[in-house]
Amino acid sequence: MDTKSSDSTRGRIIPPSEVFEVVLNSSSDMSVDNSSDIFAEDLLTSDGNPVPGYPEMRYMPYGISDDMPFKLMDEIGSDEVLSQNLFFNILTAYGSGIVYNDRATKLPTEDEEIERFFMENSMAEFFLEQCTDMKHYFFAVAVIILDRAGEKIVQIRHKDACYCRFEKADKKGKINHVFFAQWKKPSSLTAKNVEVIKLLDERNPLGHLSVLMGKAPGYDGETRRRTSNRKFAVVMRFPTPGQRYYPLPYYLSLFRGDWYNIKRLIGKGKKAKIRNHSAVRYQVEVNDAYWEQIMDAENISDPEKIQERMKAEKEKIRDFVTGIQNSGKVWITGYFVDSYGHEQHMVKITVVDSGKEGGDWAEDVQEASNMMCYGTNIHPNLVGATPGKSQSNNSGSDKRELFTLKQALETAFHDMLMKVHNVVIWFNGWNGKVRPAVPLVLLSTLDQHTDAKKISDGKVTEANE
């Protein structure tokens, strides 16, 4: 790569430590946005924005420009380590999936009504969707749908958090509705494509639903008239500092710091060097006297034939130094010493150092990748070999303990995600039969003759049961 610059660096060779800056400043498509600027817009307007089609209602934007979740997806998707780390977090949060355990046996229930509910609502897919939003945005939205009589919850559906917006809180600080729409294009939204969903009390969704369905006294002590609404939203929110409409995930510190940008700069810098660097393996120097000797020996005087002969000789030299069949062979050429005592070779072949440039950045790649893992609460060896120049791996026992510790830390997320399942179980009258649980996977040692076991409600079973 030519590291000579046409501006302030004219006339000097740029040392490797400055290659980053020159490469990135000399190419417009090599720029990297400052992620700390992107995610500085986390303050919300005090009055909110009007809801398209519902001028009397206002919603709180998700970020100043109401596109923060989409920015998060773009930034996460542009980094292979960060995206895989979040994927790993989703999988560990999912564990062995959601189950409704029989209270007596502590095994998955065999009640026909509950099993049918699981099947009709694709509960495994629903739970995985909830884990995905919880790990990305630290909150998840579920919608429960009751039968016409309002006696049973018959459907439970996931709503993508990036397309959900909360209504501005009332004077009592209560959020009453969730708006679901394609907020990427708010200008095209109308009342027809904005779904308004009644939000149950975040602290007591079961009690609120019971009141709305006339199953319990209202806040004034009287049984209220039942609402005709049969669709309600339940929000599961992981607590974060400050009372915010939209939680700020802890991994946002990666974007506000420097290491996320450093890692991207390293990748772009290496790509630029590969594109612009021409790898030359051999340097061949041919003395003018060498050509004269060939022409005299072969009696060539025609200028055109001289050029053709020189071209043919160059091809012979190229084939000699690069041909596999000539490996290990010797080529003997003459040389003489001039009057100054310097050796003058007829043909001189020099091997050019073809070592990879940028090798000094390999440790920086490893350090930046480790910071990504630290920011997402993952040990590097749990998601694969540590990226970078040096490779280090823990023993099998250490990895097993790390995996167990990682799953144990998912308890808080599981407790948040169980809210909607508890509402379903208690409202449908199943509370005496089952309780929700997420079995954890416990990796076994070889002497136990099994790869893994599951732990659910304190009961240990084989992983394939």
C-alpha positions as CSV (number, residue, x, y, z in Angstrom):
1,M,0.0,0.0,0.0
2,D,1.3,3.4,-0.9
3,T,1.4,5.4,2.3
4,K,2.5,8.7,0.8
5,S,0.0,11.4,1.3
6,S,-0.8,14.4,-1.0
7,D,-1.5,16.9,1.8
8,S,0.3,17.5,5.1
9,T,2.1,14.2,4.9
10,R,3.7,15.0,1.5
11,G,7.4,14.0,1.3
12,R,7.5,11.5,4.2
13,I,6.6,7.9,4.8
14,I,3.7,7.4,7.2
15,P,4.6,5.1,10.1
16,P,2.2,2.1,10.8
17,S,0.8,3.9,13.9
18,E,-0.7,6.6,11.6
19,V,-2.0,4.3,8.8
20,F,-5.5,4.2,10.4
21,E,-6.0,8.0,10.3
22,V,-4.6,8.4,6.8
23,V,-6.6,5.5,5.3
24,L,-9.9,6.5,6.8
25,N,-9.5,10.2,6.1
26,S,-8.5,9.6,2.4
27,S,-11.6,7.6,1.5
28,S,-15.2,8.8,2.0
29,D,-16.6,5.3,2.2
30,M,-14.4,4.4,5.1
31,S,-15.9,6.7,7.6
32,V,-17.5,5.4,10.9
33,D,-20.3,7.2,12.6
34,N,-19.7,8.1,16.2
35,S,-22.1,5.8,18.1
36,S,-22.0,7.9,21.2
37,D,-23.7,10.7,19.1
38,I,-26.3,8.3,17.8
39,F,-27.4,7.1,21.2
40,A,-27.2,10.4,22.9
41,E,-30.8,11.1,21.8
42,D,-32.5,9.3,24.7
43,L,-34.4,12.2,26.2
44,L,-38.1,12.3,25.5
45,T,-40.2,15.4,24.7
46,S,-42.4,16.4,27.6
47,D,-45.7,16.6,25.7
48,G,-45.2,13.6,23.4
49,N,-46.4,13.3,19.8
50,P,-49.9,13.1,18.5
51,V,-51.1,9.6,17.5
52,P,-51.9,9.4,13.8
53,G,-55.6,9.2,13.4
54,Y,-56.3,9.9,17.1
55,P,-55.6,13.6,17.6
56,E,-56.9,13.5,21.2
57,M,-54.2,11.0,22.2
58,R,-50.5,11.4,22.5
59,Y,-47.6,8.9,22.5
60,M,-44.1,9.2,23.8
61,P,-41.4,8.8,21.0
62,Y,-38.8,6.1,21.4
63,G,-35.8,8.5,21.4
64,I,-35.8,12.1,20.2
65,S,-36.4,11.2,16.5
66,D,-38.5,8.1,17.5
67,D,-36.2,5.7,15.7
68,M,-33.9,4.5,18.5
69,P,-34.9,0.8,18.3
70,F,-34.2,0.8,14.6
71,K,-30.8,2.4,15.2
72,L,-30.1,-0.2,17.8
73,M,-30.9,-3.0,15.3
74,D,-28.6,-1.4,12.7
75,E,-25.7,-1.0,15.1
76,I,-26.0,-4.4,16.6
77,G,-26.3,-6.0,13.1
78,S,-23.1,-4.3,11.9
79,D,-20.9,-6.0,14.5
80,E,-20.5,-9.8,14.3
81,V,-19.4,-10.1,18.0
82,L,-22.1,-8.0,19.4
83,S,-24.9,-9.6,17.3
84,Q,-23.8,-13.1,18.3
85,N,-23.5,-12.1,21.9
86,L,-27.1,-11.0,22.0
87,F,-28.1,-14.1,20.2
88,F,-26.3,-16.2,22.9
89,N,-28.1,-14.1,25.6
90,I,-31.4,-14.9,23.9
91,L,-30.7,-18.6,23.8
92,T,-29.6,-18.7,27.5
93,A,-32.7,-16.7,28.5
94,Y,-34.9,-19.2,26.6
95,G,-33.2,-22.1,28.5
96,S,-35.3,-25.2,27.8
97,G,-38.4,-23.2,27.0
98,I,-41.5,-22.2,28.9
99,V,-43.4,-25.0,30.6
100,Y,-46.4,-25.1,32.9
101,N,-45.4,-27.6,35.6
102,D,-47.9,-29.6,37.5
103,R,-47.9,-28.4,41.1
104,A,-47.9,-32.0,42.5
105,T,-45.4,-33.8,40.3
106,K,-43.3,-30.7,39.3
107,L,-43.3,-32.1,35.7
108,P,-44.9,-30.5,32.6
109,T,-48.6,-30.8,33.0
110,E,-50.6,-33.3,31.0
111,D,-53.9,-31.4,31.4
112,E,-55.7,-31.5,28.1
113,E,-57.0,-28.0,28.2
114,I,-53.6,-26.5,29.1
115,E,-51.8,-28.5,26.5
116,R,-54.3,-27.4,23.8
117,F,-53.7,-23.8,24.9
118,F,-50.0,-24.3,24.4
119,M,-50.5,-25.8,21.0
120,E,-52.9,-23.2,19.7
121,N,-50.7,-20.3,20.8
122,S,-47.3,-21.6,19.7
123,M,-46.0,-21.0,23.2
124,A,-42.4,-21.9,22.4
125,E,-42.3,-19.4,19.6
126,F,-44.1,-16.8,21.7
127,F,-41.6,-17.2,24.6
128,L,-38.6,-17.0,22.2
129,E,-40.0,-13.7,20.8
130,Q,-40.4,-12.3,24.3
131,C,-36.8,-13.3,25.2
132,T,-35.5,-11.6,22.0
133,D,-37.2,-8.3,22.8
134,M,-36.2,-8.4,26.4
135,K,-32.5,-8.9,25.6
136,H,-32.6,-6.2,22.9
137,Y,-34.8,-3.5,24.5
138,F,-35.2,-4.7,28.1
139,F,-38.9,-4.8,27.8
140,A,-41.5,-7.0,26.0
141,V,-45.1,-6.5,25.1
142,A,-47.7,-9.3,25.1
143,V,-51.3,-9.2,24.1
144,I,-54.0,-11.4,25.7
145,I,-57.3,-12.0,24.0
146,L,-60.4,-13.3,25.9
147,D,-63.3,-15.3,24.6
148,R,-66.6,-13.5,23.8
149,A,-67.9,-14.2,27.3
150,G,-64.9,-12.6,28.9
151,E,-64.4,-15.7,31.1
152,K,-61.2,-17.2,29.7
153,I,-58.0,-16.0,28.0
154,V,-57.9,-18.0,24.8
155,Q,-55.0,-16.3,22.9
156,I,-51.7,-14.8,23.8
157,R,-49.7,-12.9,21.2
158,H,-46.3,-11.2,21.0
159,K,-45.9,-7.6,19.8
160,D,-42.5,-6.5,18.6
161,A,-41.2,-3.9,21.0
162,C,-39.6,-1.8,18.2
163,Y,-43.1,-1.1,16.8
164,C,-44.7,-0.4,20.2
165,R,-45.1,3.1,21.6
166,F,-46.5,4.0,25.0
167,E,-49.2,6.6,25.5
168,K,-48.3,9.7,27.5
169,A,-49.0,9.0,31.2
170,D,-52.1,10.6,32.7
171,K,-52.1,12.9,35.8
172,K,-51.7,9.9,38.1
173,G,-48.6,8.7,36.2
174,K,-50.5,5.8,34.6
175,I,-49.9,4.6,31.0
176,N,-53.3,3.6,29.6
177,H,-52.6,2.4,26.1
178,V,-50.0,0.9,23.8
179,F,-49.9,1.9,20.1
180,F,-48.7,-0.7,17.6
181,A,-47.8,0.5,14.1
182,Q,-45.0,0.7,11.5
183,W,-43.3,3.7,13.1
184,K,-40.5,3.6,10.5
185,K,-42.9,5.7,8.3
186,P,-45.0,7.7,10.7
187,S,-46.1,10.2,7.9
188,S,-48.0,7.4,6.2
189,L,-49.9,6.2,9.3
190,T,-53.6,6.6,9.7
191,A,-56.3,5.4,12.1
192,K,-56.6,2.2,10.0
193,N,-53.0,1.1,10.5
194,V,-52.5,2.2,14.1
195,E,-53.6,-0.5,16.6
196,V,-54.7,1.0,20.0
197,I,-54.4,-1.6,22.8
198,K,-55.6,-1.1,26.3
199,L,-52.7,-1.5,28.7
200,L,-53.3,-3.4,32.0
201,D,-51.8,-1.9,35.2
202,E,-48.1,-2.8,35.1
203,R,-48.0,-3.5,38.8
204,N,-51.2,-5.5,39.0
205,P,-52.3,-6.7,35.6
206,L,-54.4,-9.6,37.0
207,G,-56.3,-7.3,39.4
208,H,-56.9,-4.7,36.7
209,L,-58.2,-7.4,34.2
210,S,-60.5,-8.9,36.9
211,V,-62.0,-5.4,37.6
212,L,-62.5,-4.8,33.8
213,M,-64.2,-8.1,33.4
214,G,-66.4,-7.6,36.5
215,K,-64.8,-10.4,38.5
216,A,-63.5,-8.2,41.3
217,P,-64.5,-4.9,43.0
218,G,-63.2,-1.8,41.5
219,Y,-61.0,0.7,43.1
220,D,-64.1,2.4,44.6
221,G,-65.3,-0.8,46.2
222,E,-68.1,-1.4,43.7
223,T,-68.1,-4.1,41.1
224,R,-67.7,-2.1,37.9
225,R,-69.7,-2.7,34.7
226,R,-67.8,-5.1,32.4
227,T,-66.0,-3.6,29.5
228,S,-66.8,-4.9,26.0
229,N,-63.1,-4.9,25.2
230,R,-61.5,-8.3,24.8
231,K,-57.9,-7.4,23.9
232,F,-55.4,-6.1,26.4
233,A,-51.6,-5.5,26.6
234,V,-49.3,-6.7,29.3
235,V,-45.8,-5.1,29.6
236,M,-42.8,-6.9,31.0
237,R,-40.2,-4.3,31.9
238,F,-36.7,-5.0,33.2
239,P,-35.9,-2.2,35.7
240,T,-33.2,0.3,34.8
241,P,-32.1,3.5,36.5
242,G,-34.5,6.4,36.2
243,Q,-38.3,6.3,35.5
244,R,-38.4,6.1,31.7
245,Y,-41.1,5.1,29.3
246,Y,-38.5,3.0,27.4
247,P,-35.7,1.3,29.4
248,L,-32.1,1.9,28.3
249,P,-30.3,-1.5,28.0
250,Y,-27.1,-1.7,30.0
251,Y,-25.1,-2.7,26.9
252,L,-25.7,0.9,25.5
253,S,-22.4,1.7,27.3
254,L,-20.7,0.0,24.4
255,F,-22.0,2.6,22.0
256,R,-21.3,5.5,24.3
257,G,-17.7,4.4,24.9
258,D,-14.9,4.1,22.4
259,W,-14.3,0.4,21.9
260,Y,-17.2,-0.2,19.6
261,N,-15.9,2.4,17.2
262,I,-12.3,1.2,17.6
263,K,-13.3,-2.3,16.6
264,R,-15.1,-1.1,13.5
265,L,-12.2,1.2,12.6
266,I,-9.8,-1.8,12.8
267,G,-11.9,-3.8,10.4
268,K,-12.3,-0.9,7.9
269,G,-8.6,-0.1,8.2
270,K,-7.5,-3.7,7.4
271,K,-10.0,-3.8,4.5
272,A,-8.6,-0.6,3.0
273,K,-5.0,-1.9,3.3
274,I,-5.9,-5.1,1.5
275,R,-7.7,-3.2,-1.3
276,N,-4.8,-0.8,-1.8
277,H,-1.8,-3.0,-1.1
278,S,-0.2,-4.8,-4.0
279,A,1.7,-7.8,-2.7
280,V,5.0,-8.3,-4.6
281,R,7.0,-11.5,-3.8
282,Y,10.2,-11.0,-5.9
283,Q,12.2,-8.0,-7.1
284,V,14.2,-8.8,-10.3
285,E,17.0,-6.4,-11.3
286,V,18.5,-6.9,-14.9
287,N,21.7,-5.2,-16.0
288,D,21.6,-3.5,-19.4
289,A,24.8,-5.5,-20.3
290,Y,22.7,-8.7,-19.9
291,W,20.4,-7.7,-22.8
292,E,23.4,-6.6,-25.0
293,Q,25.0,-10.0,-24.4
294,I,21.8,-11.9,-25.4
295,M,21.3,-9.8,-28.6
296,D,25.0,-10.2,-29.6
297,A,24.9,-13.9,-29.0
298,E,21.8,-14.3,-31.1
299,N,22.6,-11.7,-33.7
300,I,19.5,-9.7,-33.2
301,S,19.6,-6.1,-34.4
302,D,16.0,-5.3,-35.5
303,P,14.4,-3.0,-32.8
304,E,11.1,-4.9,-32.9
305,K,12.8,-8.3,-32.5
306,I,14.9,-6.9,-29.7
307,Q,11.7,-6.0,-27.8
308,E,10.2,-9.4,-28.5
309,R,13.3,-11.1,-27.3
310,M,13.5,-9.0,-24.1
311,K,9.8,-9.8,-23.4
312,A,10.5,-13.6,-23.9
313,E,13.4,-13.4,-21.5
314,K,11.4,-11.6,-18.9
315,E,8.8,-14.4,-19.1
316,K,11.5,-17.0,-18.6
317,I,12.8,-15.2,-15.5
318,R,9.2,-14.9,-14.2
319,D,8.5,-18.6,-14.8
320,F,11.7,-19.5,-13.1
321,V,11.1,-17.6,-9.8
322,T,7.4,-18.5,-9.6
323,G,7.1,-21.9,-11.2
324,I,6.5,-24.8,-8.9
325,Q,8.6,-27.1,-11.1
326,N,11.7,-25.0,-10.5
327,S,11.5,-25.2,-6.7
328,G,14.9,-25.9,-5.2
329,K,16.8,-25.4,-8.5
330,V,19.7,-23.0,-9.0
331,W,20.1,-20.3,-11.7
332,I,23.7,-19.2,-12.3
333,T,24.3,-15.7,-13.7
334,G,27.5,-13.7,-14.1
335,Y,28.6,-10.5,-12.3
336,F,31.6,-8.2,-12.3
337,V,33.3,-5.6,-10.1
338,D,33.4,-2.1,-11.4
339,S,36.2,0.4,-10.8
340,Y,34.6,1.6,-7.6
341,G,34.7,-1.9,-6.1
342,H,30.9,-2.5,-6.4
343,E,29.5,-5.8,-7.6
344,Q,27.5,-5.5,-10.8
345,H,25.1,-8.4,-11.3
346,M,23.7,-9.4,-14.7
347,V,20.5,-10.5,-13.0
348,K,19.7,-10.1,-9.3
349,I,16.6,-11.6,-7.6
350,T,15.5,-10.3,-4.2
351,V,12.8,-11.9,-2.1
352,V,10.4,-9.1,-0.9
353,D,9.1,-9.4,2.6
354,S,5.5,-10.5,2.2
355,G,4.6,-10.6,5.9
356,K,1.1,-9.4,6.6
357,E,0.7,-5.7,7.4
358,G,-1.4,-4.7,10.3
359,G,-0.5,-7.7,12.5
360,D,0.0,-5.3,15.3
361,W,-3.7,-4.7,15.3
362,A,-4.6,-8.3,16.0
363,E,-4.3,-7.8,19.8
364,D,-6.5,-4.7,19.5
365,V,-9.1,-6.8,17.7
366,Q,-9.0,-9.3,20.6
367,E,-9.2,-6.5,23.2
368,A,-12.1,-4.8,21.5
369,S,-14.0,-8.2,21.1
370,N,-13.4,-8.9,24.8
371,M,-14.9,-5.5,25.6
372,M,-18.0,-6.4,23.5
373,C,-18.3,-9.7,25.5
374,Y,-17.9,-7.8,28.8
375,G,-20.5,-5.2,27.9
376,T,-23.0,-8.0,27.1
377,N,-22.2,-10.0,30.2
378,I,-20.7,-13.0,28.4
379,H,-17.4,-14.8,28.9
380,P,-15.6,-15.0,25.5
381,N,-15.0,-18.7,25.7
382,L,-18.8,-19.4,26.1
383,V,-19.5,-18.1,22.6
384,G,-16.5,-19.7,20.9
385,A,-12.7,-19.1,20.5
386,T,-11.6,-15.6,21.6
387,P,-11.3,-13.4,18.4
388,G,-7.8,-12.1,17.8
389,K,-4.2,-13.2,17.5
390,S,-3.8,-15.2,20.6
391,Q,-6.2,-18.0,21.4
392,S,-7.0,-19.1,25.0
393,N,-9.5,-21.6,26.1
394,N,-10.7,-22.6,29.5
395,S,-10.9,-26.2,30.6
396,G,-14.2,-28.2,30.2
397,S,-14.9,-27.9,33.9
398,D,-14.4,-24.1,33.8
399,K,-16.7,-23.7,30.8
400,R,-19.4,-25.9,32.4
401,E,-19.3,-23.7,35.5
402,L,-19.4,-20.5,33.4
403,F,-22.4,-21.8,31.5
404,T,-24.2,-22.7,34.8
405,L,-23.4,-19.3,36.2
406,K,-24.7,-17.6,33.0
407,Q,-28.0,-19.5,33.2
408,A,-28.4,-18.7,36.9
409,L,-28.1,-15.0,36.1
410,E,-31.1,-15.3,33.8
411,T,-33.5,-15.7,36.8
412,A,-34.3,-12.0,36.9
413,F,-35.3,-11.9,33.3
414,H,-37.4,-15.1,33.8
415,D,-39.2,-13.5,36.7
416,M,-40.1,-10.5,34.5
417,L,-41.3,-12.7,31.6
418,M,-43.5,-14.8,33.9
419,K,-45.9,-11.9,34.5
420,V,-48.1,-12.6,31.5
421,H,-48.1,-16.3,32.2
422,N,-49.2,-15.8,35.7
423,V,-52.1,-13.6,34.5
424,V,-53.2,-16.4,32.1
425,I,-53.0,-19.1,34.7
426,W,-54.8,-17.2,37.5
427,F,-57.5,-15.7,35.3
428,N,-58.2,-19.0,33.7
429,G,-58.4,-20.8,37.1
430,W,-55.4,-23.0,36.5
431,N,-53.5,-21.7,39.6
432,G,-54.4,-24.8,41.6
433,K,-53.0,-27.0,38.8
434,V,-49.9,-25.5,37.3
435,R,-47.2,-22.9,37.7
436,P,-45.0,-21.4,35.0
437,A,-41.3,-22.3,34.9
438,V,-38.2,-22.2,32.6
439,P,-36.1,-25.3,33.1
440,L,-32.4,-24.6,33.1
441,V,-29.9,-26.8,31.3
442,L,-27.3,-28.3,33.5
443,L,-24.3,-29.7,31.7
444,S,-23.1,-33.0,33.1
445,T,-19.7,-34.6,33.5
446,L,-18.8,-37.7,31.5
447,D,-19.0,-40.0,34.5
448,Q,-22.8,-39.3,34.7
449,H,-23.3,-40.9,31.3
450,T,-25.4,-38.1,30.0
451,D,-24.7,-34.8,28.2
452,A,-27.1,-32.6,30.1
453,K,-29.8,-32.4,32.6
454,K,-32.7,-30.1,33.2
455,I,-33.6,-28.4,36.5
456,S,-37.2,-27.2,37.0
457,D,-38.8,-26.3,40.3
458,G,-36.0,-28.1,42.1
459,K,-36.5,-31.3,40.2
460,V,-33.7,-32.7,38.0
461,T,-34.5,-34.7,34.9
462,E,-32.7,-35.9,31.8
463,A,-32.4,-33.2,29.1
464,N,-34.4,-35.3,26.5
465,E,-37.3,-35.9,28.8
